Amino acid sequence: MRNFGYTDAMISVVIPTLNAARTLPAALAALAPGLDSGLIKEVLISDGGSTDGTPDLARTLESEVVTGPRGRGGQLQRGAIAARGEWLLFLHCDTILDPEWLFAAEEFVADRDNVRRAAAFRFALDDDHPRARRLERMVAWRCDKLGLPYGDQGLLLSRLLYRQVGGFRDLPLMEDVDLVRRIGRKRMIILPIAARTAATRYQQGGYWRRPARNLLCLALYYLGIPPKQIARVYR
């Protein structure tokens, strides 16, 4: 694997965690080729008060840890502040990038025009059931027609663009939608590489009920309902 040549194209990966000791090792293992190649500068774990040893585990896996109050928006915000790379990749702790992600990300950051664009990965679930494929098609439609990927698809963008649009806000919910909306559909690219996320929450919450709840929360957000009130509906 060749060493990535630009010091200004190094990526800082930011992963928010809360009791993620079970899922974090696999997510970090998928990032190892990026560290070996020099494309990834650092992996920052932004923990929100885990009680299962997640911060200590992250350190043993050669990740840096920042801590603070619980809340994904605030955790992502703190991680971005601590990051040193000129490119930022935000990932969920139960999302595993397919091996080809390295080449797609390398190509994206090497294009100087993309300094004012953002990229997300293709949504996929680790479930072989047809209902998982159906949900993946629904998400692909949302991304294609609305330019609206969610946080479980990852988000790759330059620090310059991140600052220009105001970065993540310390919101209790919809922090991913809030940032993607400010980036705008015309500046959002969906990379063809899968970001494979654990299907547990859909298996437990229902492949129809959970997406329906998410859609309701999205509609409330677009109607201007404060995220704090939407969070009550979500829970």
Helices and strands as residue ranges (DSSP letters): G 7-9, E 11-17, H 24-37, E 40-47, H 54-60, E 64-67, H 72-82, E 87-90, E 95-97, H 101-110, G 112-116, E 118-125, H 130-146, G 151-153, E 155-158, H 159-165, H 175-183, G 185-187, E 188-197, H 200-205, H 209-222, H 227-234
